[in-house]
Amino acid sequence: MLTLLHLSVLYKDTLILKDISLSLDRGSVHALMGPNGSGKSTLAATIMGYSGYEIVSGSMHFDGQDLQTLPLEQRARAGLFLACQQPPAIAGVQVFTFLKEAHRMLTQQELSVTDFKELAYKAFDAVHLDHSFLYRHLNEGFSGGEKKRLEIVQLLLFKPRFAILDEIDSGLDSDARKQIAAVVANAAKKSNMSLLVITHYHSMLELLQPDYVHIMAQGKIWATGGFELAQKIELGGYDGIVL
């Protein structure tokens, strides 16, 4: 589904990603772990096509299509989704308006206000976010945890084929982390969605049970393994894995 080959990326004239190769199949769950500043969020932004990230070598393909030829909005229409580590606040834009327009653009469905409201309420209930947030301005005055819950609301509504979750568990307490992980796992199973989960938390992966765990540091992939690799990190950190 998503294939990265020897990908190297500049950001602000600094080489951040160095010769990254990954292959993620349909319905698979991959976890990406590593110290802060490793390049994990840069990888997510590059895949989605954010501006400012310059690919200097290598390639990215999604279902055989060259991602470098697609602007961000076309990547989203193709089924790519990114739950941001730090979702921005946008004053003056109501959450309901944002979600309904994004849903229409991504799914090509013209739902009535009443039908979409019912759909949105179900997604809000799934992540335990009060319905009143639907009528507030996008992320304005939201806590970190509330922003992350709203990101998962979007995942539930938009139903992407491939979702990147960039530290959606940060800002959540242990119980909330488990609850969000269960929601994501259930959504992925229902639609055969592929996941790339960027996290520092072993507990997040206990529920998601990734097929592969990759360790990134200094812009490189240092190790790949199964869930046991995440368990090893939990017990001993990155010593012995990252030089």
Protein Blocks (a to p, Z undefined) as FASTA:
>chain_A
ZZcehiacdeehiafbghiacdddehiacddeddehilmmmmmmmmnopahiacfbdcdd
eehiafklpcfklmmmnopacddfbdcddehiafklmmmmmmmmmnopacdfklmmmmmm
mmmmmnopafklmmmcehihpafklmmmmmmmmmmmnopabdcdehklgoiafklmmmmm
mmmmmmmmmnopacddddfbfklmmmnopabdcddeehiafbdcdfklmmmmmmnojnhk
aZZ
